[in-house]
Amino acid sequence: MENGIIGIRQFTILVTLFTVGSSILISPAGLTAEAKQDAWIAAILALSLGLLTVYLYSVLVRQFPKQTLVEMCEAIFGIWIGKIVSFLYFSFFFLLAALVLRNIGDFMTTQVLPDTPLQFIIIIFLAAVIMANWHGLETIARAGEIFFPWVMIFFCAMVIFLLPQIRLIQLEPYLGGGFTPIIRASLPFIGTPFMELIVLLMVIPFVNCAKEVNKAFLVGTAIAGLLLIIISLISILVLGAGMTASQMYPSYNLAKMISIGGFLERLEVIMAGIWFITIFFKLTICFYASAHSFAQIMKMKEIRPLLFPLGMIMIVLSIVSYPNTSYFLNFVSKIWFTYACTFGFLIPVCMIGAAFIRKRV
């Protein structure tokens, strides 16, 4: 079904790009809305718990090397219950991909191309994702190697250009609201993106060095988490907690404030470039996991016949998934963590426990 093999470095890059994904654009607002000027502390807490979650996945990978998540479910729970659990994971991957696709459409229609129909933007972007999946995982990984340096260059350039506008007083008072708001703010951030990393268990079997894959998983997550912490901290230092929390895309508006020498200004294209690259790879991997998991459940030998039908369904689902951005923000802040925790934590814990019992028996 998948003949491509990717290297450790390629896998680390895919993990980093997937984790940064759409979070680099929307996470600062969610974190700051709850934790105010201590949002960066909430981001550090979320990263710490996110790394523990990734370690949990590594336990599964060590117990079932060279097996996808679907194969793990069938090996642990048996054929029929395993297929039911696998289908639930397919639904999770597919819904996640649809929401990510809608994020792209909302950003473009509100910030870049307000007169362009939402459906047109979604179709064009998804066509590129389908093309990437048509060529396979190895091609996706090689593309990640090409684009990853540009993401880092753009990110570092934006941070450097914003240094003159940083005001340390924006971080005061430290722990002004205590630890409770920090904990509340960290929960949605754990759900998105760290518990979504369960998607990568559909990719891990095709990494050529099984012994180092868990380390690469942790390293990629740590790099991406560090980038998200920095962008949250910079947003507070430049915009302030109030303005960061009140904007839908604070990091994009942050880039608009760049002004160097009166001639280098409004470089929001830098942030847009970072976001387009990272969200493309997140959507591509989610779509790949959806098609691959469904094909394995149905014992198909090829995923290509599924790409266009799943793509058409995803277009409709992304449009009807939520009516407006206010609904989406409420869903992400209050519901998504519970939903993601079910698939990203509870079921994996049950799988590890069941696998341990089966081995002991």
C-alpha positions as CSV (number, residue, x, y, z in Angstrom):
1,M,0.0,0.0,0.0
2,E,2.9,2.4,0.8
3,N,6.2,1.6,-0.9
4,G,8.0,4.8,0.1
5,I,10.5,4.9,3.0
6,I,11.5,8.1,4.7
7,G,14.6,8.9,6.8
8,I,14.9,10.0,10.4
9,R,15.6,13.6,9.5
10,Q,12.6,13.7,7.2
11,F,10.3,12.3,9.9
12,T,11.6,14.9,12.4
13,I,10.8,17.6,9.9
14,L,7.3,16.3,9.2
15,V,6.6,16.1,13.0
16,T,7.8,19.7,13.4
17,L,5.7,21.1,10.5
18,F,2.7,19.1,11.5
19,T,2.9,20.4,15.1
20,V,3.3,24.0,14.1
21,G,0.5,23.6,11.5
22,S,-2.3,26.1,12.1
23,S,-1.3,26.6,15.8
24,I,1.3,29.3,15.0
25,L,-1.5,31.5,13.7
26,I,-4.4,30.9,16.2
27,S,-2.8,29.6,19.4
28,P,-1.5,32.9,20.8
29,A,-5.1,34.2,21.0
30,G,-6.5,31.2,22.8
31,L,-3.6,31.1,25.3
32,T,-3.8,34.8,26.1
33,A,-7.6,34.9,26.4
34,E,-7.3,32.7,29.5
35,A,-3.8,33.2,30.9
36,K,-3.4,36.9,29.8
37,Q,0.3,38.0,30.1
38,D,1.2,34.5,31.4
39,A,0.3,32.8,28.2
40,W,3.9,31.9,27.5
41,I,4.0,29.9,30.8
42,A,0.8,28.1,29.8
43,A,2.6,27.2,26.5
44,I,5.6,25.8,28.3
45,L,3.3,23.7,30.5
46,A,1.4,22.4,27.5
47,L,4.7,21.5,25.7
48,S,5.8,19.5,28.8
49,L,2.6,17.6,28.9
50,G,2.7,17.2,25.1
51,L,6.1,15.6,25.3
52,L,4.7,13.1,27.9
53,T,1.9,12.3,25.5
54,V,4.4,11.7,22.7
55,Y,6.4,9.4,25.1
56,L,3.1,7.5,25.6
57,Y,2.9,7.0,21.8
58,S,6.5,5.8,21.8
59,V,5.6,3.0,24.2
60,L,3.0,1.8,21.7
61,V,5.6,2.0,18.9
62,R,8.1,0.0,20.9
63,Q,5.5,-2.7,21.6
64,F,4.3,-2.9,18.0
65,P,7.2,-1.9,15.7
66,K,6.5,-1.5,12.0
67,Q,2.8,-1.5,12.5
68,T,0.4,1.4,11.8
69,L,-2.2,2.5,14.3
70,V,-4.9,0.4,12.5
71,E,-2.7,-2.7,12.7
72,M,-2.1,-2.0,16.4
73,C,-5.8,-1.8,17.1
74,E,-6.5,-5.1,15.4
75,A,-3.6,-6.8,17.1
76,I,-4.7,-5.6,20.6
77,F,-8.5,-5.7,20.4
78,G,-9.0,-8.4,17.8
79,I,-10.3,-8.2,14.3
80,W,-13.8,-6.9,14.8
81,I,-13.4,-4.6,17.9
82,G,-10.1,-3.5,16.4
83,K,-11.8,-2.5,13.1
84,I,-14.4,-0.5,15.1
85,V,-11.7,1.4,17.0
86,S,-9.8,1.9,13.8
87,F,-12.8,3.3,12.1
88,L,-13.3,5.8,15.0
89,Y,-9.7,6.9,14.4
90,F,-10.3,7.3,10.7
91,S,-13.3,9.5,11.6
92,F,-11.0,11.5,13.9
93,F,-8.3,12.0,11.2
94,F,-10.9,12.9,8.6
95,L,-12.7,15.5,10.8
96,L,-9.3,17.0,11.8
97,A,-8.4,17.3,8.2
98,A,-11.7,19.0,7.4
99,L,-11.3,21.5,10.2
100,V,-7.7,22.3,9.1
101,L,-9.0,22.8,5.5
102,R,-11.7,25.2,6.8
103,N,-9.0,27.1,8.8
104,I,-7.3,27.8,5.5
105,G,-10.5,29.0,3.9
106,D,-11.4,31.3,6.8
107,F,-8.0,32.9,6.9
108,M,-7.9,33.6,3.2
109,T,-11.4,35.0,3.0
110,T,-11.0,37.2,6.0
111,Q,-7.4,38.4,5.7
112,V,-6.1,38.0,2.1
113,L,-8.8,37.5,-0.5
114,P,-12.1,38.7,1.1
115,D,-14.0,38.8,-2.2
116,T,-13.0,35.2,-3.2
117,P,-15.6,32.4,-2.5
118,L,-14.7,30.1,0.3
119,Q,-15.4,27.0,-1.8
120,F,-12.9,28.1,-4.5
121,I,-10.1,28.5,-2.0
122,I,-10.8,25.2,-0.3
123,I,-10.9,23.3,-3.7
124,I,-7.7,24.8,-4.9
125,F,-5.8,24.0,-1.7
126,L,-7.2,20.5,-1.4
127,A,-6.2,19.8,-5.0
128,A,-2.6,20.4,-4.1
129,V,-3.0,18.1,-1.0
130,I,-4.5,15.3,-3.2
131,M,-1.7,15.6,-5.7
132,A,0.9,15.3,-2.9
133,N,-0.8,12.2,-1.5
134,W,-1.1,10.7,-5.1
135,H,2.7,10.7,-5.3
136,G,3.1,9.1,-1.8
137,L,4.7,9.6,1.5
138,E,8.3,9.7,0.3
139,T,7.5,12.7,-2.0
140,I,5.8,14.5,0.9
141,A,8.8,14.0,3.1
142,R,11.2,15.3,0.4
143,A,9.1,18.4,-0.1
144,G,9.2,18.9,3.7
145,E,13.0,18.9,3.5
146,I,12.9,21.6,0.9
147,F,10.4,23.9,2.7
148,F,11.6,23.5,6.3
149,P,14.7,25.7,6.0
150,W,12.5,28.5,4.6
151,V,10.1,28.2,7.5
152,M,13.0,28.6,9.9
153,I,14.4,31.5,8.0
154,F,11.1,33.3,7.8
155,F,10.4,32.7,11.5
156,C,13.9,34.0,12.6
157,A,13.6,37.0,10.3
158,M,10.2,38.0,11.8
159,V,11.5,37.7,15.3
160,I,14.6,39.7,14.6
161,F,12.6,42.5,12.8
162,L,10.2,42.7,15.8
163,L,13.0,43.0,18.5
164,P,12.9,46.9,18.5
165,Q,9.2,46.8,19.4
166,I,9.5,44.5,22.3
167,R,8.4,46.0,25.7
168,L,9.2,43.8,28.7
169,I,6.6,45.6,30.8
170,Q,3.9,43.8,28.8
171,L,4.8,40.6,30.8
172,E,3.9,42.2,34.2
173,P,2.5,41.2,36.6
174,Y,3.9,37.8,36.6
175,L,1.4,35.1,37.7
176,G,-1.1,37.9,38.3
177,G,-4.0,35.5,38.1
178,G,-2.3,32.6,39.8
179,F,-1.9,29.1,38.3
180,T,-5.5,28.4,37.6
181,P,-5.8,30.5,34.4
182,I,-2.5,29.0,33.2
183,I,-3.8,25.5,33.6
184,R,-7.1,26.3,31.9
185,A,-5.2,28.0,29.0
186,S,-2.9,25.0,28.6
187,L,-5.6,22.4,28.1
188,P,-6.8,23.5,24.7
189,F,-3.2,23.9,23.6
190,I,-2.5,20.3,24.6
191,G,-5.4,19.2,22.5
192,T,-4.2,21.2,19.6
193,P,-1.7,20.3,18.5
194,F,0.0,17.8,20.8
195,M,-2.7,15.2,21.1
196,E,-3.3,15.3,17.4
197,L,0.2,13.8,17.0
198,I,-1.5,10.4,17.2
199,V,-1.9,10.9,13.5
200,L,1.8,10.3,13.0
201,L,1.4,6.7,14.1
202,M,0.1,6.1,10.6
203,V,3.5,7.3,9.3
204,I,6.0,5.9,11.7
205,P,6.1,2.3,10.2
206,F,7.6,3.8,7.0
207,V,10.6,5.4,8.7
208,N,13.7,3.5,7.8
209,C,15.4,3.5,11.3
210,A,13.0,2.1,13.9
211,K,15.5,2.4,16.7
212,E,15.7,6.2,16.5
213,V,12.1,7.0,15.5
214,N,10.9,7.7,19.1
215,K,13.8,10.1,19.7
216,A,13.0,11.9,16.4
217,F,9.3,12.1,17.4
218,L,10.3,13.8,20.7
219,V,12.8,16.1,19.0
220,G,10.4,17.3,16.3
221,T,7.7,18.0,18.9
222,A,10.1,19.9,21.1
223,I,11.3,22.1,18.2
224,A,7.7,22.9,17.2
225,G,6.7,23.6,20.8
226,L,9.6,26.0,21.2
227,L,8.5,27.9,18.1
228,L,5.0,28.2,19.4
229,I,6.2,29.4,22.8
230,I,8.3,32.0,21.1
231,I,5.5,33.3,18.9
232,S,3.2,33.5,21.9
233,L,5.8,35.4,23.9
234,I,6.6,37.8,21.1
235,S,2.8,38.4,20.6
236,I,2.5,39.5,24.2
237,L,5.7,41.5,24.2
238,V,4.7,43.5,21.1
239,L,0.9,43.6,21.0
240,G,0.1,43.2,24.7
241,A,-2.1,40.6,26.2
242,G,-5.4,42.4,25.6
243,M,-4.8,43.0,21.9
244,T,-3.4,39.5,21.4
245,A,-6.5,37.9,23.0
246,S,-9.0,40.1,21.0
247,Q,-7.6,39.2,17.5
248,M,-8.4,36.0,15.6
249,Y,-4.9,35.8,14.0
250,P,-2.6,37.8,16.3
251,S,0.7,36.5,14.9
252,Y,-0.4,37.6,11.4
253,N,-1.3,41.1,12.7
254,L,2.0,41.0,14.6
255,A,3.9,40.8,11.3
256,K,2.1,43.9,10.1
257,M,3.8,45.9,12.8
258,I,7.3,45.3,11.4
259,S,8.9,48.6,10.5
260,I,12.6,48.9,9.8
261,G,14.1,52.3,8.8
262,G,10.8,53.5,7.4
263,F,11.0,51.4,4.2
264,L,10.8,47.8,5.3
265,E,7.2,47.6,6.6
266,R,4.1,45.4,6.8
267,L,5.8,42.1,6.2
268,E,2.8,39.9,7.0
269,V,3.7,37.9,3.9
270,I,6.4,36.3,6.1
271,M,3.9,35.0,8.6
272,A,1.5,34.0,5.8
273,G,4.4,32.1,4.1
274,I,5.2,30.2,7.3
275,W,1.6,29.3,7.8
276,F,0.9,28.2,4.3
277,I,3.8,25.8,4.4
278,T,3.1,24.3,7.9
279,I,-0.7,24.0,7.4
280,F,-0.2,22.4,4.0
281,F,1.9,19.6,5.6
282,K,-0.5,19.2,8.5
283,L,-3.4,18.8,6.1
284,T,-1.5,16.5,3.8
285,I,-0.5,14.2,6.7
286,C,-4.0,14.2,8.1
287,F,-5.5,13.4,4.7
288,Y,-2.8,10.7,4.2
289,A,-3.7,9.1,7.5
290,S,-7.4,9.2,6.7
291,A,-7.0,7.5,3.3
292,H,-4.4,5.0,4.6
293,S,-6.4,4.0,7.7
294,F,-9.6,3.5,5.6
295,A,-7.8,1.4,3.1
296,Q,-6.3,-0.8,5.8
297,I,-9.7,-1.2,7.5
298,M,-11.2,-2.3,4.1
299,K,-8.1,-4.4,3.2
300,M,-7.5,-2.4,0.1
301,K,-4.1,-2.6,-1.7
302,E,-4.1,1.0,-3.0
303,I,-5.1,4.3,-1.5
304,R,-5.2,6.3,-4.8
305,P,-8.8,5.3,-5.6
306,L,-9.9,6.8,-2.3
307,L,-8.3,10.2,-2.7
308,F,-10.8,11.9,-5.0
309,P,-14.0,10.5,-3.2
310,L,-12.6,11.4,0.2
311,G,-11.5,14.8,-1.1
312,M,-15.1,15.6,-2.3
313,I,-16.6,14.6,1.0
314,M,-14.0,16.6,2.8
315,I,-14.9,19.8,0.9
316,V,-18.5,19.5,1.9
317,L,-17.6,18.6,5.5
318,S,-15.2,21.5,5.8
319,I,-18.0,23.9,4.7
320,V,-20.7,22.6,7.0
321,S,-18.5,21.8,10.0
322,Y,-19.1,25.1,11.6
323,P,-21.1,28.2,10.5
324,N,-18.7,31.0,11.5
325,T,-15.4,31.7,13.3
326,S,-17.1,32.4,16.7
327,Y,-18.5,28.9,16.7
328,F,-15.1,27.5,15.8
329,L,-13.4,29.4,18.7
330,N,-16.0,28.2,21.1
331,F,-15.6,24.6,19.8
332,V,-11.8,24.6,20.1
333,S,-11.7,26.2,23.6
334,K,-14.5,24.1,25.2
335,I,-15.0,20.9,23.3
336,W,-12.0,19.9,21.2
337,F,-9.7,19.1,24.1
338,T,-12.2,16.4,25.4
339,Y,-12.6,15.0,21.9
340,A,-8.9,15.0,21.2
341,C,-8.1,13.6,24.6
342,T,-10.3,10.6,23.9
343,F,-8.3,9.6,20.8
344,G,-4.9,11.1,21.8
345,F,-4.7,9.8,25.4
346,L,-7.5,7.6,26.7
347,I,-7.6,5.0,23.9
348,P,-3.8,4.8,23.7
349,V,-3.7,4.2,27.5
350,C,-6.3,1.5,27.1
351,M,-4.3,0.0,24.2
352,I,-1.1,-0.1,26.3
353,G,-3.0,-1.7,29.2
354,A,-4.7,-4.3,27.0
355,A,-1.4,-5.2,25.3
356,F,0.3,-5.6,28.7
357,I,-2.5,-7.9,30.0
358,R,-2.4,-10.0,26.8
359,K,1.3,-10.5,27.1
360,R,1.0,-11.5,30.8
361,V,-1.8,-13.9,30.1
